[in-house]
Amino acid sequence: MQSEELAVDNLRKVALVLEAGHTGDNFKPDREPKNVEFIFGIAVCGITPFEKMLYQKSAGDEVITTVDLRNAAEYFGPLAAGILNWLPERGELALKVGIAAVSTPEDREIVKALAAGGGCGGSCDCGCGGH
């Protein structure tokens, strides 16, 4: 019996590979990829625009989008700090998001992620202190 492949959904653990480049017709990465892992849907201010883009995607799927890093806190939510350390410049860039894995986390992983700060990091009045 084959197991059903999980899709990105609430409280799923999502592993991503991010590649960044400049906007244009053909995506060409201009730096080393970044691996990111997070629990989907735990931000205090709700599902982020970045998460909305990933919703119902599965391992192996890829999405290329244009991101304005001046709005990174609102776009990426709790993931913004780590992504901005990797992308120190500001402005528009192309971001290729590859979904490496989607899994069901253990309960302790969810609690740990919530305790680490599910705040949005932006100006949403959620109390995260990121404004």
Secondary structure as GFF3:
##gff-version 3
##sequence-region A 1 131
A	DSSP	beta_strand	13	21	.	.	.	ID=ss1
A	DSSP	beta_strand	34	39	.	.	.	ID=ss2
A	DSSP	alpha_helix	49	54	.	.	.	ID=ss3
A	DSSP	beta_strand	62	68	.	.	.	ID=ss4
A	DSSP	three_ten_helix	69	71	.	.	.	ID=ss5
A	DSSP	alpha_helix	72	76	.	.	.	ID=ss6
A	DSSP	three_ten_helix	77	79	.	.	.	ID=ss7
A	DSSP	alpha_helix	80	86	.	.	.	ID=ss8
A	DSSP	beta_strand	92	103	.	.	.	ID=ss9
A	DSSP	alpha_helix	107	115	.	.	.	ID=ss10
###
